[in-house]
Amino acid sequence: RDPLWSRGLGDVYKRQPEDAERLLRNRDKVLGAALSMHVIHDVPLDVVGERLAASGVRPELRDEALAAIRTKLKRSGLGERAFDDAEGTPAR
């Protein structure tokens, strides 16, 4: 048995909070998750913002991610198909 692959689940679970905190501070990971939620899964931007906040993402990083999504959509021409909120308000 390879000791590296024989670790107990306790070792894995002990690392999870640290890994989650690091991910929530990683700008690229947060932006990627937010973009995926909005563009791929059709989650309105206001809901994306709420989910990021509920996940523990810092407000300034959340706002930066939402602004970056709006910019990317505008540049790509997808703006008219993306929505800011659950009522279908077009993205600015």
SVG drawing of the C-alpha trace seen along z (x, -y; Angstrom):
<svg xmlns="http://www.w3.org/2000/svg" viewBox="-39 -50 43 52">
<polyline fill="none" stroke="black" stroke-width="0.4" points="0.0,0.0 1.2,-3.5 1.2,-5.6 0.5,-8.8 -2.8,-7.2 -3.6,-5.5 -4.4,-8.6 -7.6,-8.5 -10.5,-10.8 -9.8,-12.7 -6.6,-14.1 -8.7,-15.2 -11.4,-16.8 -8.8,-18.6 -7.5,-20.4 -10.9,-21.5 -11.5,-24.7 -8.0,-26.0 -8.5,-25.1 -11.9,-26.8 -10.6,-30.0 -7.7,-30.1 -10.2,-29.6 -12.5,-32.4 -9.5,-34.8 -8.3,-33.7 -9.5,-36.4 -9.3,-34.2 -11.2,-31.3 -14.0,-33.6 -14.3,-35.2 -14.4,-31.8 -17.0,-30.5 -19.1,-33.7 -18.8,-33.7 -19.7,-30.0 -22.8,-30.6 -24.0,-33.4 -23.1,-32.4 -23.2,-28.6 -25.9,-28.1 -28.0,-31.2 -28.0,-32.5 -28.9,-36.2 -26.1,-38.5 -27.9,-39.7 -28.3,-36.0 -24.6,-35.4 -23.7,-38.3 -25.9,-36.8 -24.3,-33.4 -20.8,-34.8 -21.6,-36.7 -23.2,-33.7 -20.1,-31.7 -17.9,-34.1 -16.4,-36.0 -15.2,-39.5 -17.6,-42.3 -14.9,-44.0 -13.9,-40.8 -17.6,-40.0 -18.1,-43.5 -15.0,-43.1 -16.1,-39.8 -19.6,-41.2 -18.0,-44.2 -15.6,-41.9 -18.6,-39.8 -20.4,-42.8 -17.3,-44.0 -16.7,-40.6 -20.3,-40.3 -20.3,-43.8 -17.0,-43.1 -18.2,-39.7 -21.6,-40.9 -23.4,-38.6 -24.8,-41.5 -28.2,-41.3 -28.6,-37.6 -27.3,-38.0 -29.5,-39.4 -28.8,-41.3 -31.7,-40.0 -34.4,-37.3 -36.9,-39.7 -34.8,-39.6 -33.4,-43.2 -30.8,-43.3 -27.2,-43.7 -25.7,-47.2"/>
</svg>
